[in-house]
């Protein structure tokens, strides 16, 4: 099974990326997922279910430890070969 996760961390800072946002990005970039797209207002990552779920667990834990007060995420099943 393939999954796609979309997430944002808050609070926002338009002048400089907060520590929690940087940590969340580092987690997904280091997770060896098939596709990672990082942006200022939202991020997506896609890969096998085990890899995505492991990355989501680490993302939640580390972003909260780094000061996130809210993390919004959505996980979708992606059809194979699409």
C-alpha positions as CSV (number, residue, x, y, z in Angstrom):
1,X,0.0,0.0,0.0
2,X,1.2,3.5,-0.8
3,X,0.3,6.5,1.2
4,X,0.5,10.3,0.8
5,X,0.7,12.6,3.8
6,X,0.0,16.3,3.7
7,X,1.0,18.3,6.7
8,X,1.5,21.8,8.2
9,X,2.9,22.8,11.5
10,X,2.0,25.9,13.5
11,X,2.5,28.6,14.7
12,X,3.5,30.2,11.4
13,X,6.3,32.8,11.0
14,X,6.3,34.5,7.7
15,X,9.8,36.0,8.3
16,X,11.7,32.9,9.2
17,X,10.9,29.2,9.3
18,X,10.3,28.2,12.9
19,X,12.3,25.3,14.5
20,X,9.3,23.0,14.4
21,X,8.9,23.5,10.7
22,X,12.6,22.8,10.0
23,X,12.5,19.7,12.1
24,X,9.4,18.4,10.3
25,X,11.0,18.9,7.0
26,X,14.2,17.2,8.1
27,X,12.2,14.2,9.2
28,X,10.4,13.7,5.9
29,X,13.5,14.4,3.8
30,X,15.4,11.8,5.8
31,X,12.7,9.2,5.6
32,X,13.7,7.8,2.2
33,X,10.2,8.4,0.8
34,X,9.5,8.3,-3.0
35,X,8.3,11.9,-3.2
36,X,8.7,14.9,-0.9
37,X,7.5,18.4,-1.7
38,X,8.2,21.0,0.9
39,X,6.6,24.5,0.8
40,X,6.1,27.4,3.1
41,X,2.4,26.6,3.8
42,X,2.2,22.9,3.3
43,X,4.2,19.8,2.7
44,X,3.6,16.4,1.1
45,X,5.4,13.1,1.1
46,X,4.6,9.8,-0.5
47,X,5.8,6.3,-0.2
48,X,5.2,2.8,1.2
49,X,2.8,2.6,4.1
50,X,5.4,1.5,6.6
51,X,7.8,4.3,5.7
52,X,5.1,7.0,5.7
53,X,3.6,5.9,9.0
54,X,7.1,5.7,10.6
55,X,7.8,9.2,9.3
56,X,4.5,10.6,10.6
57,X,5.2,9.2,14.1
58,X,8.7,10.9,14.1
59,X,7.3,14.1,12.6
60,X,4.6,14.4,15.3
61,X,7.0,13.7,18.1
62,X,9.9,15.8,17.0
63,X,7.8,18.8,15.8
64,X,6.0,19.0,19.1
65,X,9.3,18.8,21.0
66,X,10.6,21.6,18.8
67,X,7.7,23.9,19.7
68,X,4.8,23.2,17.4
69,X,1.5,24.0,19.0
70,X,-0.6,22.5,16.2
71,X,0.1,19.9,13.5
72,X,-2.5,19.4,10.8
73,X,-2.1,16.3,8.6
74,X,-4.0,14.2,6.2
75,X,-3.1,10.7,5.1
76,X,-4.5,9.3,1.8
77,X,-4.1,5.9,0.2
78,X,-2.6,6.3,-3.3
79,X,-3.4,3.9,-6.0
80,X,-0.5,1.9,-7.3
81,X,0.8,2.9,-10.7
82,X,-0.9,6.3,-10.7
